Amino acid sequence: MKVLFVVNNAFAKGNGLSASCRRTVKYLKERGIDVRIMSGNGGGEGTPDYYLKDTKIPIFDGLIRKQGYSFSKNDTDLIKEAISWADVIHLEEPFFLQMETARLAKEAGKALVSTYHLHPENLFASIHLNKTKAINNATMRLWRDTVFNKCDIIQCPTENVKERLIKWKFIPELRVISNGMLPSNKPFKEHQKSEDGTITIVTSGRYSVEKDQITVLKAMKYSHYASKIRLILAGRGPLDKKLNKEADKLYKKGIVKYKPVFGFYSLEELEKIYEKTDLYIHCAMIEVEGMSCMEAIQSGIVPLIAKGDITATSQFALSQKSVFKNRDAKELASKIDYWIEHEEERKEEAKKYYGMGEKYHISKSIDALIQMYEDALKMHR
């Protein structure tokens, strides 16, 4: 089976969509699937099989690149060449490249599938238009009619996504298939109380509006234990300066005794940080799945996860004590204080999260994707 992945930048660093694409391609190849990528490069490390030149988006290009992303120029002849090679075309985004690829793939009668990786609100959050219904709804209709409804099957990473697409009357078959991850193989190790009595709290993710790290910082103003908290914000992105400025205010005003730490870490470095983490916070208000959260808590860490209409990550929470209304700093602070005050309960709860990543093992996702490709092919025989 020959599968073509179509993505604007498969080699971007610090971008979850690109990382998911690379990981999926790697494991499909290990299963004997002949996979090629049609993509730009965008300054990343790697060369696509069908190379598309990068293009600049007027006005917004700087912001897009700060998000660790870039768009590719359409090359109709190259797209036709790639489609001609493939048995199945897998669209990873709903942008202009995928619109043209979907149109040409339908003309060629090829099996066509897609993954719903992001909401329109993801796209517009950085320019503070994520709550503007007219723009988001128009974008969803455009994506639906020019990309997704031309597909045979759509991969929905979560039930939350599937429910939204049903409401929007998407036509193709909708299959819930996690993007998948590699579960930690480290043995469970109970986190020991720090000698100085401090509490380490970690949040990870791109510094951007939709990830909403600002709510973690605001919560420090309401926590009774802010002076005991060591806060680590792992990531990078366009809101770096804004978040650092807010953190400095907390420190200078004496709200927090320990200055919040910012930094971009490899997965191996994060795993070492998680070994000493007491609570993990995931504040994203727009999230299709949120595998970074599962990567953190599967080693045995109690999470606090934002819940909302277009964020699916709260599916990982095992208790309402680990869920708070998105953007509600006061409720988050209250939940933080609860888990700090109930140390023994927190230790027992942490054990329940150990090994949860197995449910979302990448091998299970690969099995489901291969079945999806085979079923899409059958629809064209």
Secondary structure, DSSP 8 states (H G I E B T S, - for coil): -EEEEEEEETT-TT-HHHHHHHHHHHHHHHTT-EEEEEEE-TT-S---SEE--EE--TTTHHHHHHTT--EE---HHHHHHHHHH-SEEEE---SHHHHHHHHHHHHHT-EEEEE----HHHHHGGGT-TT-HHHHHHHHHHHHHHTGGGSSEEEESSHHHHHHHHHTT--SEEEE----B----S--------TT--EEEEEES-SSGGGTTHHHHHHTTT-TTGGGEEEEEE--STTHHHHHHHHHHHHHTTS-SS--EEE---HHHHHHHHTT-SEEEE--SSBS--HHHHHHHTTT-EEEEEEBTTB-GGGG-SSGGGEEETT-HHHHHHHHHHHHH-HHHHHHHHHHHTTGGGGGBHHHHHHHHHHHHHHHHHTT-
